[in-house]
Amino acid sequence: MQTEIFVYFRARFQVRYSAFIFCLLLAGACASSAAFQEQSIGDFGRFEFRSAGVRSDGFVIGVTHGNAEPDAIEYAQSINEASGAGVVIAYGFGTKQIPVAQPLLHQSPIARTVTNSGGPASVYSEFKKFLRAEVDGPLEFYVGVRVADTVQPAVRIEVASAGFSFEQLAALKRDYATIRDHRIKDSALRLELALDPLDDISWNAFGVKNHGILMLAEKGLVLRLPKIFTRGQAESIYREIIARWVLRASTVARQTKGQAYVKTKISAYGRIDVITSRKNIRGFVIGAPHGSFDWNTRELVEELSYRTALASVVTRGFTPTECDGWRIDVNRPTERRYPDDTLERTTERAKEAYRQYKESILEASSGPLDRYIDMHQNTSEPTIEVATLGISRDRAARIKRTYTEIRDRVLRTLPQITRVDLRIEPVEQVSIGAWAAKDHGILRLAKSSLHFELPAQYIFHGDGPRRAYTKILAELIDFIAADRTGTEPAGQALSIFSR
């Protein structure tokens, strides 16, 4: 199959690709004429960098493994020529296991530690410095380029994303197919694109999304290209396709229309994003105050927000990685040291983070806050536990019955997925009562609040359970919203998700 691809490309696209590159060079000559500059970091590695052109301020391309993945540099240069974006290339750090696109992750009960064999713990701070130096103003759009170290079983491009709405991601996926199909007429030769979080991808992008470069940039994509893209004419034609697609993504990243984050608040300790209701539903907000610390809860809430059309507020950062071994609680004005200290302390930075989070919740509500849902995960309880404030016994009982009905229906054809029970106050006692958030935190803000604790081992460990329980929770939240208002559920058909 691969041989057929190369023959096809060589015969059909050599002239067309050459003409395209000529046009790119003419269009990007002013932007890419500046020479690369270089700076070494001791004996551990070096960075090469080139500033963005006038028309691409805020857009930077990064290659974090320049020595091991020279083909990624070729793709980055094609994107640079098409867009005028800045470029930063790291050399040598990967061979020494020194992280570039993310900091060294601190150990905690949930987050794992990344180790290296010597040298600096990470050069992420230097990488950030060079990225910011290449643009005039904030880092609006970042594109990272990687090449898979092995040939993937299913040959496709895999992309991690951050900062885009689900509607924008779906449009970008369609744009890729349109650009690809325009260049390649034979459907057997068209390689697919998997775009996280619309699709499951095979590589772990947790660090760059929740602690690293995709937390820093307002919007970003990290492309992981299969090795087939680095051979013969396959590289030529797909360099054209990727350059055109990224150029389209850069336009989408700058658009103010459509369903995007309406406001981003970035501090030295983390980031808070506000997603408005696309159906203008007021007074109901879903939150992920521990979006990086409680693995997968940020991604879960973003998808729940899309599926239900409800507003949401999600965080990244505020963990021991960003806070020198402390976790800022965000949904209350306190913090504590991990992993052993259980005493919460009120600090100025914790009060500021809580103030920003509270303001973001009220902003997302677009009026008086009637109901708020806090989403968390843990590894200590086998059930979903829901602590509540302002919820009657009758309403809690309805929520419990509805959850069981939805769960049993969704999992009827999925016997391999564990059926997790739900316990809810005040019908039942729960082990995690969210007392601090009830007493002096976010749960006091709404007329009624629900604090969900999800068992990680049954819901988040594996794509199958995660996808199934995302659907279950979306339907349950739709019911909770309808039970509040007496209206029909607000969600919509979700054909954009790949399953």
MARGULUM-982649 format. One record per residue: y, x, z of N, C-alpha, C, O in turn; residue in three letters. Coordinates in steps of 0.2 Angstrom, whole numbers, plus 2048, in hexadecimal, padded with zeros to 3 digits. Layout:
BEGIN
YXZYXZYXZYXZALA;...
# end
This chain:
BEGIN
7FA80480080080080080680480080B8037FCMET;80680A80480C80E80580D8117FE8138127FCGLN;8088147FB8098177F480C8127EF8108147EBTHR;80A80C7EF80D8077EB8148067EC8188067E7GLU;8168067F281D8067F482180B7F182780A7EEILE;81F8127F28228177EF8238177E88288197E5PHE;81E8167E481E8157DD8238107DB8268117D6VAL;82380B7DE8278057DC82E8077DD8328067D8TYR;83080A7E283780D7E48398127DF83E8117DCPHE;8348177DD83681C7D98388197D283D81C7CEARG;8348157CF8358127C983B80E7C883E80D7C3ALA;83C80A7CD8418047CC8488057CF84D8027CDARG;84880A7D484F80A7D88528107D88588117DBPHE;8508167D485381C7D585A81C7D285F81E7D5GLN;85B8197CC8628197C98668147CD86C8167CFVAL;86380E7CF86780A7D386A80D7DA87080C7DCARG;8658107DD8678137E386D8197E28718197E6TYR;86C81D7DD8718227DC87881F7DB87D8227DDSER;8788197D787E8167D68818147DC8878147DEALA;87D8117E187F80E7E78828147EC8878137EFPHE;87F8197EC88181F7F08888217EE88C8237F2ILE;8898227E788F8247E489581F7E689A8217E8PHE;8938187E68988147E989A8147F089F8147F2CYS;8948167F48958177FB89A81D7FC89E81C800LEU;8988227F989C8287FA8A48277F88A882A7FCLEU;8A58237F38AC8227F18AF81E7F68B581F7F8LEU;8AC8197F98AE8147FD8B08178048B4816808ALA;8AB81C8068AB81F80D8AE82680D8AE829812GLY;8B18288078B382F8078B883180C8B883680FALA;8BD82C80D8C382E8118C082E8198C283281DCYS;8BB82981A8B98288218B482E8238B4830828ALA;8B083081E8AB8358208AD83C81E8A984181ESER;8B383D81C8B58448198B684981F8B684F81ESER;8B78468258B884B82B8B184F82C8AC84C82CALA;8B285582E8AC85982F8A98578368AD85583AALA;8A38598378A085883D8A285D8428A3863840PHE;8A485B8488A586084D89F86185289A85D852GLN;89F86685689986785A89A86A86189F86D862GLU;89686886689786A86C89086B87088C86686FGLN;88F87087388987287688987087D88E870880SER;88386E88088386C88787E87188A87887088BILE;88187788C87D87C88F87887F88987A87F884GLY;87288088C86D88288786887C88686387D883ASP;86A87688886587188786686D88186186987FPHE;86B86D87D86C86987787386987587886D878GLY;87586687087C86586D87D85E86A87885B868ARG;88385D86A88685786688A85986088E85D860PHE;88985585B88D85585589084F85488D84A855GLU;89784F85289A8488528A084884D8A284D84BPHE;8A184284A8A68418458A983B8478A6836848ARG;8B083B8468B48358488B382F8438B283083DSER;8B48298468B48238418BB82383D8C082683FALA;8BA8208378C081F8338C481A8358C281683AGLY;8CA8198328CF8148358CC80D8358CD809839VAL;8C880B82F8C680582F8C08038338BD7FE833ARG;8BD8088378B780783B8B88098428B380B845SER;8BF8088458C080A84C8BB8058508BB7FF84FASP;8B88088558B48058598AD8058578A880285BGLY;8AB8088528A480784F8A180F84F8A481384BPHE;89C81085289981785389181685188E812854VAL;88F81B84E88781C84D885821851888827851ILE;87F82085487C826858875827856871823855GLY;87482E85686D83085586B83585B86E83A85CVAL;86783385F86583686586083B86585F83F86ATHR;85C83C86085784085F857844858853843854HIS;85D84885785E84B85185985084F857850849GLY;85685485385185985284B85684F84885784AASN;84885185484284E85284284984D83D84784AALA;84884684B84884084784E84284285383E841GLU;84D84783D852849839854843834859842831PRO;84F83F83285083982E85483483085883182DASP;85583483785982F83A86083183886582D838ALA;86283883886883A83686A83882F87083682EILE;86583882A86783682386982F82386D82D820GLU;86582A82786782382786E82282B87281E828TYR;86F82683087682683387C82882E88182582EALA;87A82D82A87F82F82588182A82088682981EGLN;87B82681E87C82181988081B81C885819819SER;87F81A82288381582688B81782688F813825ILE;88B81D82889282082989682082289C81E822ASN;89282181D89682181689881A81489D819811GLU;89481581689580E81489A80B81889E807816ALA;89B80E81F89F80A8248A580E8268AA80B828SER;8A58158268AA8198298A98198308AE81C834GLY;8A48178338A381783A8A281F83D8A1823839ALA;8A48208438A382684689B828847897823847GLY;89A82E84889383084889283584E89683A84FVAL;88D83485288C83985888483A857880836858VAL;88284185787B84385687A84885B87D84D85DILE;87484685F87284B86486C84F86286884C85FALA;86C85586386785A86286485D86886885F86CTYR;85D85D86885A86286D85885F874854861877GLY;85C85987685A85787C85485387D850853882PHE;85185087784B84C87884585187984184F87CGLY;84585787684085B87783F85E87F83A860881THR;84585D88284585F88984485988E845859894LYS;84385388B84284C88E84984B892848848898GLN;84E84C88F85584A89285884488F859844889ILE;85883F89385B83888F86283988D86683D890PRO;86383688786A83688486D83088487382F886VAL;86A82A88286D82488186C82088786E81A887ALA;86A82288D86A81F89386A82489986882A898GLN;86C82289F86C8268A48658278A78608238A5PRO;86482C8AC85E82C8AF85D8268B48628258B8LEU;8588228B485881C8B885581E8BF8508218C0LEU;85981B8C485781C8CB8518188CD8508128CAHIS;84D81A8D18478168D384A8118D884E8118DCGLN;84680B8D78488058DB8418018DB83D8038D8SER;8417FB8DF83B7F78DF8397F48D88337F38D7PRO;83E7F48D383D7F18CD83E7F68C78397F78C3ILE;8447FA8C78457FF8C28418058C38408078C9ALA;83E8088BD83A80E8BE83F8148BD8448138BAARG;83C81A8BE8408208BE83D8238B78378248B6THR;8428268B484182A8AE8428318B08478338B3VAL;83D8368AF83D83D8B183E8418AB83C83F8A6THR;8408478AD84084C8A783D8538AA83C8538B0ASN;83C8588A683985E8A883E8638AA83C8698AASER;8448628AB8498678AC8508668A98508628A4GLY;85586A8AA85B8698A785F8638AB85D8608B0GLY;8648608A786885B8AA8648558AA85F8548A6PRO;8658508AF86184A8B08628468A985D8428A7ALA;8688468A78698428A187084589E8748478A1SER;87184489787784589487B83F89287F83F88DVAL;87983989587C833893883833894887830890TYR;88683689988D83689A89183A895896838893SER;88E84089289184388D89083F886895840882GLU;88B83C88588A83887F88F83287F89283187APHE;89082F88589682A88589D82D8848A182A880LYS;89E8338868A48368858A583787E8AB83687BLYS;8A083A87A8A183B8738A283586F8A683486APHE;89E82F87189E82986D8A582686E8A8824869LEU;8A88268748AF8248758B48288728B9825870ARG;8B382E8718B883386E8B88318668BD833863ALA;8B382F8648B382E85C8B682785A8B7826854GLU;8B882385F8BB81D85D8C281C8618C381F866VAL;8C781885E8CD8188618CD8118658CF80C862ASP;8CB81186B8CB80B86F8C480A8718C080E872GLY;8C28048738BC8028768B68038718B780286BPRO;8B08048738AA80586F8A87FD86D8A47FA871LEU;8AA7FB8678A87F48668A17F386389E7EE864GLU;89F7F885F8987F785C8957FE85B898803859PHE;88F7FE85E88B80485E88480385A8817FE85BTYR;88380885687C80785287880E85387B813851VAL;87380D85686E81385786981385286680E850GLY;86781985086281A84B85C81E84D85D82484FVAL;85681B84D85081F84F84B81E84A84B81A846ARG;84682384A84082384583A82384A83982784EVAL;83681E84882F81E84C82C82484C82B827847ALA;82982685282582D85281E82C84F81B83184DASP;81C82684E81582484B81681F84681B81B847THR;81281E84181281883D81081284180A812843VAL;81480D84081280784480D80384080C80383AGLN;8088008448037FC8418067F683C8047F6836PRO;80B7F383E80F7EE83A8157F283881A7F383CALA;8167F383181C7F782F8227F382F8227EE82BVAL;8267F483382D7F08338327F48378317F983AARG;8387F283683E7F483A83E7F084083D7EA840ILE;83F7F48468407F184C8467F384F8487F8850GLU;84A7ED8518517EE8538527EB85A8517E585BVAL;8557EF85F8577ED86585E7EB8658627EF862ALA;8617E58688687E386786A7E286E8677E0873SER;8717E186E8757DF87487C7DD87287F7E086DALA;87E7D88758857D58748867D086F88B7CD86EGLY;8807CF86B8817CA86687E7C38698797C386DPHE;8817BD86687E7B78688777B68648767B985FSER;8737B186686D7B086286F7AD85B86B7AF857PHE;8747A985A8767A78548787AD84F8767AD849GLU;87B7B285287D7B884E8777BC84C8777BE847GLN;8727BD85186C7C084F8687BD84A8667C0845LEU;8687B684A8647B38458677B483E8647B5839ALA;86E7B483E8717B58388707BC8358707BD82FALA;8707C183A86F7C88388687C98358677CC830LEU;8637C583885D7C683585C7C382E8597C682ALYS;8607BD82D8607BA8268637BF8218617C081CARG;8697C282486D7C781F8687CD81D8687CF817ASP;8647CF8228607D582085B7D381B85A7D6816TYR;8587CD81B8537CA8168577C98108547CB80AALA;85D7C78108607C68098627CD8068617CD800THR;8647D180A8667D880785F7DB80485F7DE7FFILE;85A7DB8088547DE8068517DB80084F7DE7FBARG;8517D480084E7D07FA8527D17F484F7D17EEASP;8597D27F485D7D47EF85B7DA7EB85B7DB7E5HIS;8597DF7EF8577E67ED8507E77EB84E7EB7E7ARG;84B7E37EE8447E37ED8417DC7EB8417D87EFILE;83F7DC7E583D7D67E28367D47E48347CE7E4LYS;8327D97E582B7D87E682A7D77EE82B7DC7F2ASP;8287D17F08277CF7F78227D37FA8237D4801SER;81D7D67F78187DA7FB81B7E17FD8187E4801ALA;8217E37FA8247E97FC82A7E880182D7ED803LEU;82B7E28038317E180882E7E280F82A7DF811ARG;8327E68138307E881A8347E381E83A7E281DLEU;8317E18248347DC8288397DF82D8387E582EGLU;83D7DB8308417DE8368407D983C8407D383CLEU;83E7DD84183E7D98488447DB84C8457E084DALA;8477D684E84E7D685184D7D385884D7CD859LEU;84D7D885D84D7D68648547D38668597D6864ASP;8547CD86A84E7C986D84C7C48698487C086CPRO;84D7C386384A7BD85F8437BF85E83F7BA85ELEU;8417C585D83A7C785C8387CC86283C7CF865ASP;8327CD86382F7D286782F7D886382C7D985EASP;8317DE8678307E486382C7E986882A7E786DILE;8297EE8648247F28678267F786C8227FB86FSER;82C7F986C82F7FF8708337FC8758367F7875TRP;83380087B8377FE88183E800880840806881ASN;8437FC88084A7FD87F84D7FB8868547FA886ALA;84A7FA88B84D7F88918527FC8948587FA895PHE;85180389485680789685D807892862807895GLY;85D80788C86380888886680188886C801887VAL;8637FB8898667F58898697F389086E7F0890LYS;8667F58958687F389C86B7F88A086E7F78A5ASN;86B7FF89E86E8048A287280989D87680C89FHIS;87180989787380E89287880B88D87D80788EGLY;87780E88787D80D88287E80688088380487EILE;87980288087A7FB87E87D7F788487F7F1882LEU;87D7FA8898827F688F8897F888E88D7F5890MET;88A7FE88B89180188B8947FE88589A7FC885LEU;8917FD87F8947FA8798957F387A8917EF87CALA;89A7F087789B7E98778957E58738937E0875GLU;8947E886E88E7E686A88A7EC86788D7F1865LYS;8847EB8668807F18648797F08618767EA863GLY;8777F485D8707F485A86D7FB85A870800859LEU;8677FB85C86380285C85D8008578597FC859VAL;85D80485185880384C85280884D85480E84ELEU;84C80684D84680A84D843809846840804845ARG;84380E84284180E83B83A81083B83881683ELEU;83580D83782E81083682E81683283381782EPRO;82981A83382982182F82982082782B824824LYS;82781A82582681981E82D81981B82E81B815ILE;83381881F83981881D83C82081C841821819PHE;83882581D83A82C81D83682F817837835817THR;83382B81382F82E80D83182C806832826805ARG;8338318028348307FB83982B7FA83E82A7FDGLY;8388267F583D8217F383E81C7F88438187F8GLN;83981B7FD839816802840817806843813808ALA;84181E80784781F80B84D81E80785281B80AGLU;84D81F80185381E7FD8558177FD85B8157FESER;8508127FB85280B7FB854808801858804802ILE;85080A80785180780D85880A81085B807815TYR;85A81080F86081281186680E80E86A80C812ARG;86580C80886A80780586A80080986F7FE80BGLU;8647FE80A8637F780D8667F781486A7F3817ILE;8647FD8188667FD81F86E7FE8208717FB824ILE;87180281B87880381B87C7FD81A8807FB81DALA;8797F981587D7F281487C7EE8198807EA81BARG;8767ED81C8757E98228797EB82887C7E682BTRP;8797F182A87D7F38308857F282E8887F0833VAL;8877F382888E7F182788F7EA8288957E882ALEU;88A7E582688B7DE82788B7DD82F88F7D9831ARG;8877E08338877DF83A88D7E183D88F7DE842ALA;8907E783A8977E983D89C7E483C8A17E3840SER;89C7E08378A07DB83689F7D583B8A47D283DTHR;8997D383B8977CE8408997D084789C7CC84BVAL;8997D684989A7D98508A27D88518A47D7857ALA;8A67D884C8AD7D784D8AF7D084C8B57CF84EARG;8AB7CC84A8AD7C58498AF7C18508AB7C3855GLN;8B47BD8508B57B98568B37B28568B37AF85BTHR;8B17B08508AE7A984F8A77A98518A37AE852LYS;8A47A385289D7A285389B7A385B8A07A485FGLY;8957A385C8927A38638917AA86588C7AD864GLN;8967AD8688967B486B8987B487289A7AF874ALA;8977BA87589A7BA87C8A27B987B8A57BD877TYR;8A47B58808AB7B487F8AF7B98838B57BA882VAL;8AC7BC8888AF7C188C8AB7C688F8A57C4891LYS;8AC7CC88F8A87D18928AC7D58978B27D7895THR;8AA7D689D8AD7DA8A28A97E08A48A37DF8A6LYS;8AB7E68A28A87EC8A38AB7F08A88B17F18A8ILE;8A77F28AD8AA7F78B38A67FD8B38A17FE8AFSER;8A78018B88A38088B889C8068BB89880A8BAALA;89B8008BD8957FF8C18907FA8BD88A7F98BETYR;8937F68B888F7F18B48947ED8AF89A7EF8AEGLY;8917E88AD8947E48A78927DD8A988C7DB8ABARG;8977D88A88967D18A88987CE8A289D7CF89FILE;8937CA89F8957C68998947BF89A8907BC89DASP;8997BC89789A7B48978987B189089B7B388BVAL;8937AD8918917A988A8937A288B89079F890ILE;89779F88789979888889479488588F795881THR;89478D88789078888489278687D89878587CSER;88D78787888F78687189077E87089277C86BARG;88E77A87588F77387489477087989576A87BLYS;89877587C89E77388189B76F88789F76B889ASN;89577188989376E88F896771895896777896ILE;89A76D89989E77089F89A76F8A589676A8A6ARG;89C7738AA8997738B18927758B38907748B8GLY;88F7788AE88877A8AF8877818AC8897838A6PHE;8857868B188578D8AF87E7908B187C78F8B7VAL;87B7948AD8757988AF87779F8B087B7A28ACILE;8757A38B58777AA8B68727AE8B786C7AD8BAGLY;8737B58B586E7BA8B78727C08BA8747C58B7ALA;8737BF8C18777C48C48747CB8C58787D08C6PRO;86E7CB8C486A7D28C58677D38BE8617D58BEHIS;86A7D38B88687D38B28647D98B085F7D98ACGLY;8667DF8B38627E58B285D7E68B78587E98B6SER;85F7E58BD85B7E68C38547E28C384F7E48C4PHE;8557DB8C28507D78C184E7D78BA8517D38B6ASP;8497DB8B88477DC8B18467D58AD8437D18B0TRP;8497D58A78487D08A384C7C98A484C7C58A0ASN;8507C98AA8537C38AC8597C28A785B7BC8A6THR;85D7C78A58627C78A18607C489A8637BF898ARG;85B7C78978587C48918567BD8928577B988DGLU;8537BB8978517B58988567B08988567AB895LEU;85C7B189C8617AD89D8657AC8968677A7894VAL;8667B28928697B188C8657AC8878687A8884GLU;85E7AC88785A7A888385B7A188685B79C882GLU;85A7A088D85B79989086279688E86279088CLEU;86779A88E86D79888C86E795885870790883SER;86A79988086A79787986679087986878C875TYR;86079087C85C78B87B85E78487E85D77F87BARG;86278588386577F88686C77D88586E777886THR;86F78188187678187F87B78188688177F885ALA;87878388B87C78489188078B89287D78F88FLEU;88578B89588979189688579689B88179489FALA;88679C89A8837A189F8877A78A088C7A989CSER;8857AB8A58897B18A78837B68A987F7B58ADVAL;8837BC8A587E7C18A68817C78A88877C98A6VAL;87D7CB8AC8807D28AD87B7D78AB8757D68AATHR;87E7DD8AA87A7E38A987D7E98AE8837E98AFARG;8797ED8B187B7F28B587B7F08BC8777EB8BEGLY;87F7F38C08807F18C887A7F38CC8797F18D1PHE;8767F88C986F7FA8CC8708018CF8758048CFTHR;86B8038D386B80A8D586D80F8D08708148D2PRO;86B80E8CA86D8138C48758148C48778198C3THR;87880E8C488080F8C388380F8C98898118C9GLU;88080E8CF88480D8D58818138DB8828118E1CYS;87F8188D887D81E8DD87881C8E287981D8E8ASP;8738188E086D8168E486E8108E886A80E8ECGLY;87480C8E78758068EA8748008E48758028DETRP;8737FA8E68737F58E28797F08E48787ED8E9ARG;87D7EF8DF8827EA8E187F7E38DF87D7E28DAILE;8807DE8E487C7D88E487F7D38DE87C7CF8DCASP;8867D48DD8897D08D888A7C98D98907C68D9VAL;8857C58DB8857BE8DD8887BD8E48877B78E6ASN;88A7C28E788D7C28EE8907C98EF88F7CD8ECARG;8957C98F48997CF8F48967D58F889A7D78FDPRO;8907D68F788D7DB8FB8897E08F68887DF8F0THR;8867E58FA8827EA8F687D7ED8FB87E7ED901GLU;8787F08F98737F48FE8707FA8FA86F7F98F4ARG;86E7FE8FE86A8048FB8638038FA8607FF8FEARG;8608058F48598058F285680B8F28598108F1TYR;84F80B8F484B8058F584A8038FC8477FE8FDPRO;84C80690184A80590884F80190C84D7FE911ASP;85580190A85A7FE90F85A7F690E85C7F4908ASP;8597F291385A7EB9128607E89148617E2914THR;8657EC91786B7EA91A8707E99148727EF911LEU;8737E49138787E390E87F7E49118807E3917GLU;8837E890E88A7EA91088F7E790B88E7E7905ARG;8957E590E89A7E290A89F7E89098A17EC90DTHR;8A07EA9028A47EF9008A97ED8FB8A97E78F8THR;8AE7F18FA8B37EF8F58B17EE8EE8B37EA8EBGLU;8AC7F38EC8AA7F28E58A57EC8E48A57E98DFARG;8A17EB8EA89D7E58EA8A17DE8E98A07DA8E6ALA;8A77DE8ED8AB7D88ED8AE7D78E68AF7D28E4LYS;8B07DD8E38B37DD8DC8AE7DA8D78B07D68D3GLU;8A87DD8D88A37DA8D38A17D38D48A17CF8CFALA;8A17D08DA8A07C98DC8A67C58D98A57C08D6TYR;8AC7C88DA8B27C48D88B17C38D08B37BE8CEARG;8B07C88CD8AF7C88C58AA7C38C38AA7BF8BFGLN;8A47C38C789E7BF8C58A07B88C689F7B38C2TYR;8A37B68CC8A57B08CE8AA7AD8C98AA7A78C6LYS;8AF7B18C78B47AF8C28B17AE8BB8B37A98B8GLU;8AC7B28B98A87B18B38A47AA8B38A47A78AESER;8A17A88B989E7A28B98A279C8B88A17978B5ILE;8A879C8BC8AD7978BB8B07978B48B17918B1LEU;8B179C8B18B379C8AA8AE7998A58AF7958A1GLU;8A779B8A68A27988A28A17918A38A078D89FALA;8A378E8A98A27878AB8A77838A78A677D8A6SER;8AD7868A58B27828A28B577C8A68B67778A3SER;8B577D8AC8B77778B18B37778B78B077C8B9GLY;8B37728BB8B07728C28A87748C18A57718BCPRO;8A67788C589F77A8C489A7758C889A7758CELEU;8977718C589276C8C888C76F8CA88976E8CFASP;8897738C58827768C788277D8C488477F8BFARG;87F7818C887E7888C687678A8C88737888CDTYR;87378E8C386D7918C486D7988C486F79B8BFILE;86A79B8C98697A28C98627A48C785D7A28CAASP;8617A98C385B7AB8C18597B28C385D7B78C2MET;8537B38C78517BA8C984A7BA8C88467B68C6HIS;8477C08C98407C28C983E7C68CF8427CA8D2GLN;8377C68D18357CA8D682E7CB8D582A7C88D1ASN;82B7D08D98247D18D88207D08DF81A7D28DFTHR;8237CC8E38207CA8EA81D7C48EA8187C28EESER;81F7BF8E681C7B88E78197B68E181A7B88DBGLU;8137B28E180F7B08DC8127A98D880F7A78D3PRO;8177A68DB8197A08D98217A08D78247A58D9THR;82379C8D382A79B8D282D7988D882B7928DAILE;83279B8DB8357988E183C7968DF84079A8DCGLU;83E7908E184578E8E084878C8E68477878EAVAL;84D7918E985178F8EE85778B8EC85A78C8E6ALA;8597868F085E7818ED8647808F28637818F8THR;86977E8F086F77C8F48727768F18747768EBLEU;8737708F487576A8F28717668ED8737618EAGLY;86A7678EE8657638EA86175F8EF85F7618F4ILE;8617588ED85D7548F28567558F18537588ECSER;8527528F684B7528F684874E8F08437518ECARG;84B7498EE8497458E884A7498E28457498DDASP;85074C8E18517508DB84C7568DA84A7588D5ARG;84B7598E084775F8E084075D8DE83C7618DBALA;83D7578E18377558DF8367538D78317558D4ALA;83B7518D583B74F8CD83B7568C98377568C4ARG;83F75B8CC83F7618C88387648C98357678C4ILE;8347648CE82E7678CF8297638CB8257668C7LYS;82975C8CA8247598C682575A8BF82175B8BBARG;82C75A8BD82D75C8B682B7638B48287648AETHR;82C7688B882A76E8B782276E8B58207718B1TYR;81E76B8BA81776B8B98157688B281076A8AFTHR;8187628B181775F8AA8187638A48147648A0GLU;81E7678A482076B89F81B77189E819773899ILE;81A7748A481577A8A480E7788A280C77C89DARG;80B7738A48057718A280576F89A800771897ASP;80A76C89880A76B89080B77188C807772887ARG;80F77688E81177C88A80A78088B809784885VAL;8077818908017858917FB78288F7F5786890LEU;7FB77C88D7F477988B7F077D8867EA77D887ARG;7F47808817F078487C7F078B87E7EF78F879THR;7F278D8847F37948857EF79688C7F2797891LEU;7E979588C7E57968927E579D8957E479E89BPRO;7E77A28917E87A88947EE7AA8987EE7AF89BGLN;7F27A58987F97A689C7F87A38A37F679D8A3ILE;7F97A68A87F97A38AF7FD79D8B080379E8AETHR;7FB7988B37FF7928B58027938BB7FF7938C1ARG;8097958BB80C7978C180F7908C481278C8C1VAL;80E78F8CB8117898CE81878A8D081B7908D0ASP;81C7858D18237858D38237828DA82177D8DCLEU;8277868DF8297838E58307838E68347878E3ARG;83377D8E883A77C8E883C7798EF8397748F2ILE;84277B8F18457788F78497728F584B7718EFGLU;84A76D8F984876C90084176990183F767906PRO;83D7688FB8367658FC83276A8FF82D768903VAL;8327708FE82E77590083277B90383877C901GLU;82F77F90783178590983078B90482B78B901GLN;83578F9038347958FF83579B90383879C908VAL;8327A19008327A79048397AB90283B7AE907SER;83C7AA8FD8427AD8FB8477A78FB8487A48F6ILE;84B7A79008507A19018577A28FF85B79E8FFGLY;8587A88FC85F7AA8F98647A88FF86A7A68FDALA;8637AA9058677A890A86E7AB90A8737A890BTRP;86F7B29078757B59078797B290187F7B1902ALA;8767B08FC87A7AD8F687C7A68F88817A38F6ALA;8787A38FD87A79C8FF88079C904884798904LYS;8807A29098847A290E88B7A590C8907A290EASP;88B7AA9088927AD9068927AF8FE8957B48FDHIS;88E7AC8FA88D7AE8F388E7A88EE8917A38F0GLY;88B7A98E888C7A58E288979E8E388C79A8E0ILE;88479D8E78817978E78867928EB88578C8EALEU;88B7948EE88F78F8F289578D8ED8997888EEARG;8957908E789B78E8E289A7878DF89F7848DDLEU;8947858DE89377F8DA8917798DF89077A8E5ALA;8927738DC89076D8E088876E8E288676C8E7LYS;8847708DD87D7718DF87B7778DB87D7798D5SER;87677B8DE8747828DB86C7828DC8697808E1SER;8697868D78627888D886178F8D68647928D2LEU;85E7928DB85C7998DA85579A8D985179A8DDHIS;85479C8D284D79D8D084A7A48D184E7A98D0PHE;8447A58D48417AC8D583B7AB8D18367A78D3GLU;83A7AF8CC8347AF8C78307B58C98327BA8C9LEU;8297B38C98247B98CA8237BD8C48217BB8BFPRO;8257C38C48257C88BF81F7C98BC81E7C98B6ALA;8197C98C08137CB8BE8107C58B980B7C68B5GLN;8127BF8BA80F7B98B68147B78B18127B48ACTYR;81A7B98B181F7B68AC8227BB8A78237BA8A2ILE;8237C18AA8267C68A68227CC8A38247D089FPHE;81C7CC8A68177D28A48137CF89E80E7CC89FHIS;8167D18988127CF8928177CA88E81A7C5891GLY;8177CB88781B7C78838197BF88381D7BB883ASP;8127BE88380F7B78838127B38898157AE888GLY;8117B588F8137B289581B7B189581E7AC897PRO;81E7B68938267B68938287B188F82D7AD890ARG;8257B08898287AB8848267A488682A7A0885ARG;8207A388981E79D88B82279A891824795890ALA;82379E89682779C89B82F79C89A83279889DTYR;83179F89583879E89283979789083E794891THR;83479588C83478E88983378988F83778488FLYS;82F78A89482E78589983578589D83777F89FILE;83878B89F83E78A8A384478789F8487848A2LEU;84478889884978589484877E89584D77A895ALA;84277B89484177489484377189B84676C89CGLU;8417758A08437738A784A7738A884D76E8ABLEU;84E7788A68557788A78587728A385D76F8A5ILE;85677189D85876B89985776589D85C76089EASP;8527648A185175E8A585675E8AB8587598ACPHE;8577648AE85B7648B48627628B186675E8B5ILE;8647648AB86B7628A986B75B8A78707588A9ALA;8667588A58667518A386674D8A98697488AAALA;86274F8AE86174C8B586874B8B88697478BCASP;86C7518B78737518BA87774C8B787C7498BAARG;87774B8B087C7478AC8797408AA87D73C8A8THR;8737408AA8707398A78707398A086F73489DGLY;87173F89D87174089586B743893866745897THR;86A74388C86474688986574D88986B75088AGLU;85F75188A86075988A86475B88486475987FPRO;86776188686C76488186976987C86D76B878ALA;86376B87D86077087986076E872861769870GLY;85E77386E85D772867856775864853779868GLN;85477385E84F77785B85077E85A855780859ALA;84A78285B84B78985C84778D857843791859LEU;84878B85184478E84B84679684A842799847SER;84B79884D84D79F84C8497A48508487AA84EILE;8457A28558407A685883A7A78558377A3852PHE;8387AE8548317B085282C7AF85782D7B285CSER;8277AC8568217AC85B81B7AE8588157AD85BARG;
# end
